Amino acid sequence: MQKLAIQGGIPLRGEVRISGAKNAALPIMCASLLTRDTLQLSNVPDLHDAATMRKLLVQMGVTATAEHGTMTLCGAQVDKLEAPYDMVKTMRAAILVLGPLVARFGEARVSLPGGCAIGSRPVDLHIKGLQAMGATISIEHGYIHARAKRLKGARIFFDIVSVTGTENLMMAAALADGVTVLENAAREPEVVALADCLRAMGAQISGDGTDTVTITGVEKLHGAAHRIMPDRIESGTFLVAAAATGGSITLTDTRADILETVLEKLTEAGARIRTGGDRIHLEMSGRPRSVNLRTAPYPAFPTDMQAQFMALNAVADGSAMVVETIFENRFMHVQELRRLGAQIAVEGNTCVVRGVDHLEGATVMATDLRASACLVIAGLVARGETVIDRIYHLDRGYEHIEAKLSQLGANIRRIK
Ligand code: EPZ
């Protein structure tokens, strides 16, 4: 089990390049199943989840080569229409092969994702949507078995806004017979990125980025080249780390227009932010002020930034209310922060964080991807050494994080 050891108290300073977005790359990799042609991707992040997704696609018969941020995928020889439990259990996003497989091959067997640390996370909306498009679906021995001669366009209403639900059905609808309308669809920038890639492949999609997406199915899709958008959550994570440590950093290869609520909250906490082109600059002097947060679907404050801001609030001046409305168990980082001296009370999906003037380093354990980012930020501000265990969670979603943080002056090292 690998660990990270961090000596806290050093303000982050310097410049860091933001990698391609994990949550854009994963669905776009699955789009390779929709065509016999080649999908040429660039700015693909070097992440554990991207490697897992590539392994899954290769074992289905996709040829997929990756080097230095490019990935070339070709679905011409797909011959296994299954996503096995041992792959799905480590990465919930594997569910994203379901829509493309049924759309192009008329059949799929995809393991139900187990629960995960941040909640039960069912896939009932993915299944309901495919059934509305004419798929026959049965659940056998923990697998979703879906069949359809040819999917038909349908009007589908999402009871709950679902990012991968919207993405799965958008891909399924791209090859369906007729028009599909997704109502109460997710508006995340990663949904728009997938739509951009599908349009480049010949799909007819409009309304992506709003709560109503319309897809007119076509007979076939062709290959395309697509550059993965910057990771807004990685960007937010580095900005919060700089704010918490009272530093001054510049992000490059990023986008400010998809981080508005995060930048607003950082400004409210006392950070001075300048944006321009593909750069965001943040300066913070003195102690941050506490900021109240309420997570909600895009464009509201992102649930994937909640844990990182909890670390900021833990050492801020004042008290903050943090409300998590997306997942029922996304406070796993609270008990670990308490080990570092944080004062946090939890009541259901609400936390009250009373800022303390400093945290004390200790050994803590990562429980999920964004909780581990929270603990890294806490370790960067705590006095003395913090050791974070189970950092495989971190490697799923942050490319070379200790190299990037060291480049910004942090004292951080990986312990085998
Ligand atoms: C995506 O997960 C992201 N993952 C998550 O990022 C992110 O936290 C989440 O969206 C919310 O923004 C990827 O894009 C790969 P949902 P997803 O379907 O699509 C419920 C990270 O840290 N729901 O939008 O799985 C669900 O339980 C990860 O990078 C149903 O009830 O999330 C949750 O409460 C973590 N039935 C809510 O909807 C369904 O069929 C939102 O889930 C689907 C979802």
Boltz pocket constraint, residues with backbone or C-beta under 6 A from the ligand:
constraints:
  - pocket:
      binder: B
      contacts: [[A, 22], [A, 23], [A, 26], [A, 92], [A, 93], [A, 119], [A, 120], [A, 121], [A, 122], [A, 123], [A, 124], [A, 125], [A, 126], [A, 127], [A, 160], [A, 161], [A, 162], [A, 163], [A, 164], [A, 165], [A, 303], [A, 304], [A, 325], [A, 326], [A, 327], [A, 328], [A, 369], [A, 370], [A, 397]]
      max_distance: 6.0
